[in-house]
């Protein structure tokens, strides 16, 4: 009986605390932290249809049609790895090397995503398309930019498209980073890690505070 009384009064007490924080100056951050504590930090994915599926990840860009492309190779590997670690039990991400070998052996033309999915025996294909990729703004500033789209093809349903993310223009960091602070190679690794997060977070549960952490990275 006492337990029920305590539970009944929990909500009014919380409301008093929240209202107190609202009227006290300088307590916005404390209020936000309290809300995070109560509600948790996790955000559900926009699309959870990859759970329990055998997934192939492939990436194409403006340049990849003309030969091997480091950008698409790196991004496909990074997204595949994050998905493998973030999807639930029963899910499988096909090894990038297996996908690349199939592409090399079959003369894939970079538009037949369903054919690729069937070839590697995937249930789903995540096809990432990157365009207008650049890393500099002027001669003294690094700022990554690209247009990105991630399309899911359901191979089990004859290539139906249950989810599309984008097209999205992704620029990072907001204010750029002076080129004297880092090298192009290091900056590109940072930019691609943020682009990977943006894509993968559409498909897995992730931390709502991640964006704040990403902003802090630019200050280092």
C-alpha positions as CSV (number, residue, x, y, z in Angstrom):
1,X,0.0,0.0,0.0
2,X,2.8,2.4,0.9
3,X,4.5,1.7,-2.5
4,X,1.4,2.8,-4.3
5,X,1.2,6.0,-2.4
6,X,4.8,6.8,-3.4
7,X,4.2,6.1,-7.0
8,X,1.0,8.3,-7.0
9,X,2.9,11.3,-5.8
10,X,5.9,10.8,-8.1
11,X,4.4,12.8,-11.0
12,X,3.4,15.9,-9.0
13,X,6.8,16.0,-7.4
14,X,8.5,15.8,-10.8
15,X,6.2,18.6,-12.1
16,X,7.2,20.9,-9.2
17,X,10.9,20.3,-9.9
18,X,10.5,21.0,-13.6
19,X,8.5,24.2,-13.0
20,X,11.1,25.4,-10.5
21,X,13.9,24.9,-13.1
22,X,11.9,26.8,-15.7
23,X,11.7,29.9,-13.5
24,X,15.3,29.8,-12.2
25,X,17.8,31.7,-14.3
26,X,20.6,29.6,-15.8
27,X,18.9,26.3,-15.4
28,X,18.0,25.5,-19.0
29,X,21.0,23.0,-19.2
30,X,19.9,21.4,-15.9
31,X,16.4,21.0,-17.2
32,X,17.6,19.4,-20.4
33,X,19.8,17.0,-18.5
34,X,16.9,16.1,-16.2
35,X,14.7,15.4,-19.2
36,X,17.4,13.2,-20.7
37,X,17.7,11.3,-17.4
38,X,14.0,10.7,-17.3
39,X,13.4,9.8,-20.9
40,X,16.8,8.3,-21.8
41,X,19.2,9.2,-24.5
42,X,18.3,6.7,-27.2
43,X,16.6,7.6,-30.4
44,X,14.8,5.0,-32.5
45,X,15.9,4.7,-36.2
46,X,13.8,6.1,-39.0
47,X,13.7,2.7,-40.6
48,X,14.1,-0.6,-38.6
49,X,13.5,-3.0,-41.5
50,X,17.1,-4.2,-41.6
51,X,16.7,-6.0,-38.3
52,X,17.0,-9.7,-38.7
53,X,18.0,-9.4,-42.4
54,X,21.1,-10.3,-44.5
55,X,22.2,-6.9,-45.7
56,X,24.6,-5.7,-48.4
57,X,26.0,-2.2,-48.4
58,X,27.2,-0.6,-51.7
59,X,28.3,3.0,-52.4
60,X,28.6,4.9,-55.7
61,X,29.8,8.4,-56.4
62,X,30.3,10.8,-59.3
63,X,33.8,9.5,-59.8
64,X,33.4,5.7,-59.1
65,X,32.0,5.2,-62.6
66,X,35.5,6.0,-64.0
67,X,37.4,3.4,-62.0
68,X,38.3,2.5,-58.4
69,X,37.1,5.1,-55.9
70,X,38.6,5.5,-52.4
71,X,35.6,7.5,-51.2
72,X,33.0,4.8,-52.0
73,X,35.3,2.0,-50.8
74,X,35.9,3.7,-47.4
75,X,32.2,4.8,-46.9
76,X,30.8,1.4,-47.8
77,X,33.2,-0.3,-45.4
78,X,32.5,2.1,-42.5
79,X,28.7,2.0,-42.9
80,X,28.8,-1.8,-43.1
81,X,30.9,-2.1,-40.0
82,X,28.6,0.3,-38.0
83,X,25.5,-1.6,-39.1
84,X,27.1,-4.9,-38.2
85,X,27.7,-3.6,-34.7
86,X,24.4,-1.8,-34.3
87,X,21.8,-4.1,-35.7
88,X,20.2,-6.7,-33.5
89,X,20.7,-10.4,-33.2
90,X,19.7,-12.4,-36.3
91,X,21.0,-9.6,-38.6
92,X,24.0,-10.1,-40.9
93,X,26.0,-7.6,-42.9
94,X,27.7,-9.2,-45.9
95,X,31.4,-8.7,-45.9
96,X,32.4,-5.7,-48.1
97,X,35.1,-7.8,-49.7
98,X,32.5,-10.3,-50.9
99,X,30.4,-7.6,-52.4
100,X,33.4,-6.0,-54.1
101,X,34.5,-9.4,-55.5
102,X,31.0,-10.0,-57.0
103,X,31.1,-6.5,-58.6
104,X,34.5,-7.2,-60.1
105,X,33.5,-10.6,-61.5
106,X,30.2,-9.5,-62.9
107,X,30.9,-6.1,-64.5
108,X,28.3,-4.4,-62.5
109,X,27.2,-1.0,-63.9
110,X,26.4,0.8,-60.6
111,X,22.7,1.2,-61.2
112,X,21.4,-2.4,-61.0
113,X,21.2,-2.6,-57.2
114,X,18.6,-5.3,-57.2
115,X,20.8,-7.5,-59.5
116,X,23.7,-7.0,-57.0
117,X,21.5,-8.0,-54.1
118,X,20.4,-11.1,-55.8
119,X,24.0,-11.9,-56.8
120,X,25.3,-11.7,-53.2
121,X,22.2,-13.4,-51.8
122,X,21.2,-10.4,-49.7
123,X,17.7,-9.9,-48.3
124,X,18.2,-6.1,-48.3
125,X,20.6,-3.7,-50.1
126,X,21.5,-0.3,-48.7
127,X,22.6,1.7,-51.7
128,X,24.5,4.9,-50.9
129,X,24.9,7.5,-53.6
130,X,27.3,10.5,-53.1
131,X,27.6,13.5,-55.3
132,X,29.3,16.9,-55.3
133,X,31.9,15.8,-52.8
134,X,34.4,18.4,-51.6
135,X,36.6,19.0,-48.6
136,X,37.7,22.6,-48.9
137,X,36.2,26.1,-48.8
138,X,38.6,28.6,-50.3
139,X,42.3,28.0,-49.8
140,X,42.6,28.2,-46.0
141,X,39.5,26.3,-44.7
142,X,38.5,22.7,-44.6
143,X,34.8,22.1,-44.8
144,X,33.3,18.8,-46.0
145,X,30.3,18.9,-48.3
146,X,28.4,16.3,-50.3
147,X,24.9,15.4,-51.5
148,X,24.0,11.9,-50.2
149,X,21.1,9.5,-50.7
150,X,20.7,6.1,-49.0
151,X,18.1,3.8,-50.6
152,X,16.9,0.5,-49.3
153,X,16.0,-2.2,-51.8
154,X,14.0,-5.2,-50.5
155,X,15.3,-8.1,-52.6
156,X,12.9,-10.5,-51.0
157,X,10.0,-8.4,-52.4
158,X,11.4,-8.1,-56.0
159,X,13.4,-4.9,-55.3
160,X,10.7,-2.8,-53.7
161,X,12.0,0.4,-52.0
162,X,10.6,0.6,-48.5
163,X,12.8,3.5,-47.4
164,X,14.8,6.4,-48.8
165,X,17.0,8.8,-46.9
166,X,17.7,12.0,-48.8
167,X,18.8,13.5,-51.0
168,X,20.4,15.4,-48.2
169,X,23.2,18.0,-48.4
170,X,25.6,17.3,-45.6
171,X,28.2,20.0,-44.6
172,X,30.5,19.6,-41.7
173,X,31.7,21.3,-39.6
174,X,29.3,24.3,-39.7
175,X,32.0,26.9,-39.6
176,X,34.8,24.9,-41.2
177,X,38.2,24.3,-39.8
178,X,41.4,26.3,-40.6
179,X,43.7,24.2,-42.8
180,X,46.7,25.1,-40.5
181,X,45.1,23.0,-37.7
182,X,45.1,19.6,-39.5
183,X,46.0,17.8,-42.7
184,X,43.5,17.0,-45.5
185,X,43.9,13.3,-44.9
186,X,42.9,13.7,-41.2
187,X,40.1,16.0,-41.9
188,X,38.7,13.7,-44.6
189,X,38.7,10.8,-42.0
190,X,36.8,13.1,-39.6
191,X,34.3,14.2,-42.2
192,X,33.6,10.6,-43.4
193,X,33.1,9.5,-39.8
194,X,30.4,12.1,-39.4
195,X,28.8,11.1,-42.8
196,X,28.8,7.5,-41.7
197,X,27.0,8.4,-38.5
198,X,24.4,10.4,-40.4
199,X,23.6,7.4,-42.7
200,X,23.8,4.6,-40.1
201,X,21.6,6.5,-37.6
202,X,18.7,6.1,-40.0
203,X,18.8,2.3,-39.3
204,X,20.0,1.7,-35.7
205,X,19.1,3.0,-32.3
206,X,21.5,5.8,-31.4
207,X,22.3,8.4,-28.7
208,X,20.5,11.7,-29.0
209,X,23.5,13.4,-27.5
210,X,25.7,12.3,-30.3
211,X,25.2,15.5,-32.3
212,X,26.5,17.5,-29.4
213,X,29.6,15.3,-29.1
214,X,30.1,15.8,-32.9
215,X,30.1,19.6,-32.5
216,X,32.6,19.3,-29.7
217,X,35.0,17.4,-32.0
218,X,35.4,20.5,-34.2
219,X,36.8,22.4,-31.2
220,X,39.7,20.2,-30.6
